[in-house]
C-alpha cells in the first residue's frame, strides 16, 4: 500500500491497529450481543482525537479522507460498531462543509470534530429507500422558517444525536427532486423518535424512525438553498462512500484473520485443516479480493483528498463501495463455512462479521444503486 499511504497515514494505521487490538477487540462481542451504545468506545475515540482526522485543518483535522479510511479499516477488523462511531461524525460533516454557511460551519463542525457534538443523517422513508427524490416528508414555508411534516426510518445514531440532518421536499406534493436539507436539533417541538430497531447487524449503534408533526425549523438551519438540498445529500454520500468501502475492507480482513487462526489450529483426517489444498484456495481468494478492494478504496479516498468531486468521483466511489462491501459479504460467508458448525455458534465471533457484512451491502446506497452509478458513467444517461 506504499503507493497510497504517506508517513502520516502509516502512523495513523499503526496507532489505530494497536488500540484496536489492545482496547477494542475485547469489547466487540459484548457490544454486539447486548446491542447497547458503546459510550466507552466513543470516549476512547474522542480521547485519541480520531474524530478529527478528515476535518479541515481549521477544525483540528488533517484534511485527509484517506487517513479516515485507514482508521475505519483498522477498527473494522475487530469491531464494526466502534468503526461506525467515526463514520457517524463524518457523513454530516461532508454535507455541512459542502453547502453550510460560515455560521453553520462554526456552530457545528468544531463539535463534530472534537466529539462534543453527535449527529445523524436522515434520508430514508418507509416508501422510498433508494428513491431519494420520491420522498414525502415536507418542509413548508412558515414566516422566517419551515414546518416539517412526515416521517423517516432507519436513522442511525438519532437516539444519541444532538442534531439530525433531515432531507425534506420543499416543492409541491407532485414535485420530485426539489429537496432541501435541514438541521433539526434535539428537543425541537414536533420532532420525535420511534423505538429503537432490533437489527440483524450494526447492533451497537441504534436506528430509529423519526416523526415530524409541524416541527418548526428556522431558516438559518437550512443547508444551502431550497433547490440544492438533493445535490447536497448526494454529494455528502458520494464523498463518504470511500469510508463505507473502508468498512468493507476492514470487516473482510477481520473475517479472514479469524478464519486463518481457526483453521490453523484444527485437525481432521490426520492433518491441519489449513493444509488442505481446497481450503488454501478459499483463503487465497479471500486475500486476493481484499487486496483488490483495498486498492480501490484507497484510490477513491485519495481522489477525494485531491479535490475530485461530482461526476468524476461518482464512479470511483461507487466502484469502491460496491466491490469492497460485496467482498466483505463473500469473505465473511466463506469464513463461516471454514468454521463449520462452530460458525453458527454465538461462542465464536465470525457470525457477527457475517451479519454486519450484509448491512454494508445495503446502507449508504445499495450495491444495486452503486452499479447504476457506474453504468451511468459508461453510457452517460
N, C-alpha and C positions, 0 to 999 in steps of 0.2 A: 504493500500500500504506500510505499515511499513516494510514488509519483503524485499522490494526493495529499498526504499528511506532512505538514511542516512541523518544526520543532514545538510550536505552541500546541498543536493538536496531539502530538505524541505525548506531551506532558499531561494533557487532559486525559488521554487514554490510560496512561499509567496510573494516575491518581484515582480515576473512577473505577478502574479494574480492581485495584487494591481495596477500595472502600466497598465495592460490590461483594467481593469475596469475604471480607472480614466482618462487615456490618449488615449487609442487606440479605445475603443468601440465607442466613439462619431465620429470617423473618418471613420469607416468601410463602412458605406453605401455610403458615398461620394466617397471614393476610388473606390468602385465597379461601381458606377453609371458613373463617369467620365472616368474611365479606364486610369487614369493617375498615373505615378510612384509616390509613396508616399515618397518623399525625406525627409519630416519631420519625418516620422516614421523611416527611415534609420538613420537619425541623432540622434534620441532618442535612438535606439538600440546601436549605437556607443557610445553615451554618457554614457550609463549604463554599457558598457563593455560586453554586452551579446554575441557579436560575438566570444569572446574568449573561451566560455565555453568548447567545445570538443577538443580544441587545446592542444597539449602537454604543459607542464609547461614552457619549454624553449621559447615558443611563447606566454606566458602570460595566458594560459588556465588552466583548471582543469584536462584535460585529460579524461573527462568523457562524453561519448555519452549519458548516461542516464540523466545527467544534461541538456544536449541539448534537449533531448526529452521532459523533463518536461517543459522547456521554450517554446518549439514549441507547446506543447499541450495547455498551458495556453493562449498563444497568439491566437492560432487557435480557441479557444472557442468564441472569439469575432471578429477576423479579419483574414481570410485566407491569405490575401495578406501581412500583416505585419509579420505573422509567416513565410511566404515564403522567406522574406528577409534574415532570418537566414539561411535557408536551402541552399540558393544560394551561401553563403560563404563557406559552409561546404562540399558540394559534390566535388568541385575542390580540397579542402584541402585533402580529402581522397586519391585522385589519386596522388597528389604530395608527400604526406607522404609515399605512398606505393612504389613508384619507382623513385622519384625525386633525383637528385644529391644533394650533400651538397650545391652547389652554387644555384641550383634552389630553394631549400627549404629556403635558406637565402634571396633570392631575392623576393619570392612571399608570403611565409607563414606569415611573420610579418604583411604585409599589409592587408592580408585577415583577420587576427586575430583582428587587431585594426580598421578595416573599412576604411583604407586609400586606399585600392585597392578593386575592384569588379571584379568578374569573371563570366564566363558562361561555360557550359559543353555541347558539341555537338556530338551526335551520329546519330540521326535520319535523314534519307534521304527520298526523295519522293517515291522511290520504295522499301525501306526497313526500316520498323519501328522496329518491334520485331526481324527481321532477321539482327542483327548487323553484323554478319560475311559476309553477302552478300553486304555490302556497296560498292559503286562505286567510291567515292572520292579517288583520287590517290595522293600519295606522291612519287615523282620520284627524285632519286639522282641527284644533281647538284653541283659538287665540294664538298665543305665542308658543304653543306646544302641540302635542298629539295625544289622542286617546287610542290605546291599543286594545283590540278585542280579538279573541281567538285562542288557539292552544298549540302547544308544541309537544313532542315526545322525545325520549332518549337524549335528554340534555344532560350530558355527563359533567359532574362536578357542581351542578347547580345547587346542591344541598350545602356546599361549603363556600360558594362564591359570594364575594362582596358585590359583584355586578355581573350581569349576563348581557352579551351582545346578541340582540334578537333581530332577526330579519322579518320585516312585515311589508305587505303590499300597500303602496301609497296611492295607486290608481283606483279606478272604479272596479266593481266586482267582476267584470269580464276581462279586465286587463291581465296580461301576462308579462312578467319580467320587470314591471315598474315597481321596484323593491328598494327599500332603504334599510339601513342598519341602525339600531338604536341601543344606547347604553342604558339598561334598566337596572337600577340599583336595588339592592336588597332592602326590603321594607317598604317598597313603593306600594301605596294603597291600590288595590285591584289586581295585584300580582301575587299569585300563589303557586306553591309546588304541590304536585301529586305525590303519592307514596313512592318510596324507592323501589326500583325494579329488581326482581330476583333474577340475576343474569347467569348465563352459562359460563362466561369468561369475563375478564376485566372486573372481577368481583370486588376489588378493594376500593374502587372509586365509584360512588353511586351515580345512577342515572335516574332522572325524574321527568315526569310530564310537567309542563308549565301551563298555567291558565291566566289569561288576561281578561279582566272584566272592566273595561273603560279605564285601564291603568294610565295615568297621566305621566307623560314623559316630556320634559321641557325641550325646546328646540335646540338648545346647546348640547343636548345629549344625542343628537342625530349625527351619524358619521357621514360626512360628505353631503352632497345634495340629494334631493329626493329621487333623482333618476339614476344615480350611480351606485346605489346600495347593492344591487345584484352583482355588479362588477367588483365591488369591494369584497363581497363574500367569496366570489370565485377566485379573486386574486389571493386572498388570505389562504384559501385551501390549496391553491396552486403552489404557493411559496412554502407551505408546510408539508407537502407530500414527500419530499425527501426525508423528513423526520419520520413519517409513517413507514417509509421504506426502511429506515434505520431500525425501527422497532421490529420489522420482519427479519432483518439480518440478525439482530441480537437474539431474537427468540429462536430462530433456526440454529444458530451457533450453540445456544444453550441446550437445545434438544439433542443435538449431535454430541455435545460434551457428556450429557447424562448417558446416552446410548453407548458411547465408546467405553465409558467407565464400567457400565453394567456388563456388556458382553466380554470385556477383558477379564472379568472375574467370575465368569460362569463356565461350566463344563458340560459337555454332552458327547456321547459316543466316543469317549476316551480322549477328547481334545478340548481346548479352549474354544468357546463359540466364535471368538474373533478370528480364529484360524481358518474357519470355513470360507472357501472362495466366494460362495454366493453372498455370504454376509459381508465380506470385504467389498464386494461390488456395490452393495447398498450404501455402505459408508462412504465409498469413493464418490458415488453420485451425490451424496449429501454435500461433501466438501466442494465438489465442482460447482454445484448450484449455489452454494453460499458464497463462493469466491466471485461468481458472476454477479450475484445480487449486490454484494458489497461494492464492486466496481461501478455498477450502475447507480447505486445510491450516492457514492462519493462524487461521481461525475455530476449528478443533478445538484447536489449541495454546493459543489464548487462553482457551478454555473450561477446559482443564486448569489453567492459571495462576489462574483464578478459583475453582478448587476443585470444578468439576463432575466427578462421578465416576459409576461404576456404570451403571445403565440410561439415565441422562440423557446420559452421554458416549458410550456404545457406538455408537449410530447415527451420531453426528457423526464419531467417529474412523474407523469402518468406511467411511463415505462418502468421507472424505478419502483414506484409504489406497487404496481401490478405484479411485476416479476418477484420482488422481494417478499411480498406477503403470500403470493402463491407458493413460493419456495418454503416459507415458514410452514405452511399447511402441509406440503409434501414431505418435508423433513420430519415434522412432528408426527405425521401419520406413520412413516417408516420407522421412526424411533419407537413408537408404541408397539409396532409389530416385532421389533427386535427384543423388546422387553417380554414378549409373550404374555402369559396370563398376568404377570406382575404389572403389565402396562395398564390394566383396567382397575388396579387397586389404588385406593387413595393413600396407601402407605408409601407409594413412590410418586415423585413429582411429575413424571412425564405426562400423565393425563392432563395436568394443569397447562402444560405447553400446548397440547392438542386443542384444548378448549379455547385458550387465548388466541391461538393462530386463526381459528375460524372467525373470531371477532375482527381481526385485522383485514380479512378479505372483504369486509362489509363496510366498516366505518370510513369516514372522510372520503366518500365516493366509492361505491362498489367497484370491484375489478372489472365488471362489465362496462361501467361508465369509463374507466381508465382506457379500456380497449377502444371505446368510441372516440375518445380524445386523440389517441394515437392514429386511428383510421382517418379522423378529420384532417390531421396534419398531412396525411398522404394524399387524400382526394380533394382537400381544400373545400369541403362542403359538409 
